[in-house]
Every structure is written in C-alpha cells, then in structure tokens.
Amino acid sequence: MNPKLKCLSLFCSGGLAETYFEEIGIEVVLANELREDRCAFYKHLFPKTEVIQGDITKDFVKNEIIKKSIECGVDFIIATPPCQGMSRHGKRDKNDTRNELITHVINIILQINPKYVLIENVPMQLRTSILVDNKKFLIPDYIKSSLKNNFKIYDESIFDSSMFGVPQSRKRSIFRMVNNKVKIKWGRPKENDFKISLNDCLSELPSLDPLVRQSEKRYNFPDFKIKKEAGLKVSKWHYPPTHSWHLIETMIHTPTGKSAFENDFFYPKKSTGDKVKGRISCYKRYRWDNPANTVTQNNGVISSAVCVHPGRKIIKNNTVTYSDPRVLTIFELMIISSLPKDWDIPDWASEKLIRNIIGEGIPPLLVKRIMEELLIKL
C-alpha cells in the first residue's frame, strides 16, 4: 500500500504515537530523539525509519532534520516535546528550558512547510509562558502567531483519551494544522458515549503477588510461584513487580480506589514510625469502575501518583485485606495505554526504560483516531 502521508516525528521517544501509523497509511520516514536508549527502542520497532539522534537545539542536528525531510518529501510532522516542565506530575518550573523547545519545532515546521502538523503536550501547555527574543508569550499564542500565515490551526485542543476508546484518562493539548495551500478541513473525531473501565480490560487477567525485595518476608505470599506461572502463560510481560515489604504492607491494607494515607494504621511511615508526608494521590490504588488515571513515567513506584492495582477484597479470620499490592505489570500498562498485546518490546530493554517510555507517550489509539479524521479526506 502506497502511504498517504510521509511523516517526520520529532521527540519520538520510543514511538508510541506512531504505533498504528503503518496500518492507516502513514509512513514515518524520519524521526528525531535526543536519548540513545529511546533511539534504539524506536529503531527496533520501526527498522525502516531513519532515526537522527541528537539535540534539536543544535544547528547541525536541526539542519540535518530539515534537509533530509525535504529530500524524503515529508508532508506531515508530528511533534511531542517533553512535558516535565509543565506537567502537574512534574516540578512545573516556569524556567525549565524544555518548555522552550517548541520554538525549535516551529522553526523546523516553517523550513519544511509540510501539508499537515500535529503538536501535542500536556494541557498546562496552554497556560505556560516562554521567553522569545526577550518577549513573553503563552505557548499557544506563540504557536498561532508564528504559523497563522502558513496554516489553518484547529484549536479545539483538549482531548481526553478515555473518550476515544482508551482505558486511561489522559488529557492532552493537541494542535492540528493544515497548510493554507491545502483545501481540506481536519475534523475532530467523535467522542465515544462510553468509557472502558479497568474492570472491562483487566479483570480477567491472573492476580499476581509482588516479589518482595526482602527474601525473609516472602513467606507472606505462599502462592507467589503458582500465580506467577499463571501470569506468564498470558504474556511474558505479565510478571510480578518487585517492591519492598514496608510498601507492600501498606497496600495490602488499602482498599480499592483509596490511598494508603487514608488508612488508620497502615499508612506510609518513616523508619521512626512517623507518617510520611505526601499527596493523597500517592500510594493509591486504581478503581475498577473507571478508566485508569494518567500513567506517569514513575508508574513502577508504589509511592508515585495513582499507579497501584485496584485489588480484590479478601476476608480471612475476620481480617480484611486486598490482593495485588503492587503496581501494574508491563502487560497491564500496555493494555491501558491502547498498545497491541503483542507489542514488540526489545528483549534488551530494562523494565525502567519500558515503563518510562509508556509513561511519557501519548496513547496511540487516540492519535490513530485523530489522524483517521484527516486521512479520510485524502
């Protein structure tokens, strides 16, 4: 099948956004990423794509991207700049230089002048200011003022992935742009009238006990090996995460949808026994009846923002506890991120790298739905 679009992917990371591009007629001919491990991950998934590793702020890297994009006939650019300086799960540092990477994206867009552009980031992008030539701009104002003469910019920009068939509520600011020379309207995909809950997509997977980091505490889970074997029959990526006992113990006593900070006794404690300070969204279990909360890069850490399995109530000897006191497995993360169940993860990738890439990527089904609204017009 001849591709309908030839794509340049900027800040491609591990390539989540592009997961379904080939099947809908988009060929990613060129990609750029700063970090070597992300580039290697991307090349494993997309061996036909040329990946330029390097800092987009450096002229020699930027010029190579522009030159090769023009040579390859790139007519679509997707850009997903880092969000750590803006995300509510980050430090929200207004002086974070990564916030200004959008200026380099705009420069590349103007040089290549493609037919279509998609820029995505966290919603806070809409309220973040950057300094350009000693003048302060809100990012959306900067995008519009820089590109309005070249592109029709569609600014119905907040998309919640859970409204588009993804079992994860992840809100993204998305700018869709069509070159003024192209007489096509890029419509917004219709939202679903239902949401996919964790009960819909995870409830039939085998329950897993965590691997306790302290070997002397592993007797607390006598069925660990049996459960592990059942999980691995489903997928090699559905294996028990490893946690320290003091974290596991707090979650054993934490109900579905609740934070361990809400427990009367089994709350997060320091070595002194004093209660740890933290957000109520941390040490928290998902709910079965809702889509997952936004997956973050720290999705493998119990103390991070909502990332613990919902669990099931267990009543034994008049004591109530909850199963699965652990973060989600990589396989479960794949499902709630709308990745294929046979996603071809490279065997050399560390668990931390895989979790980081999933946490920093936009759910690919959302991108697919948005792109299909354009592709039907071509």
Secondary structure, 3 states (H helix, E strand, C coil): CCCCEEEEEECCCCCCCCCCHHHHCEEEEEEEECCHHHHHHHHHHCCCCEEEECCCCCHHHHHHHHHHHHHHCCCEEEECCCCCCCCCCCCCCCCCHHHHHHHHHHHHHHHHCCCEEEEEECHHHHHCEEEECCEEEEHHHHHHHHHCCCEEEECCCEEEHHHHCCCECCEEEEEEEEECCCCCCCCCCCCCCCCCCHHHHHCCCCCCCCEECCHHHHHHCCCHHHHHHHHHHHCCCCCCCEECHHHHHHHHCCCCCCEHHHCCCCCCECCCCCECCCCCCECEECCCCCCECCCCCCCCCCCCECCECCCCEEEECCEEEECCCCECCHHHHHHHCCCCCCCCCCCCCCHHHHHHHHHHCCCHHHHHHHHHHHHCCC
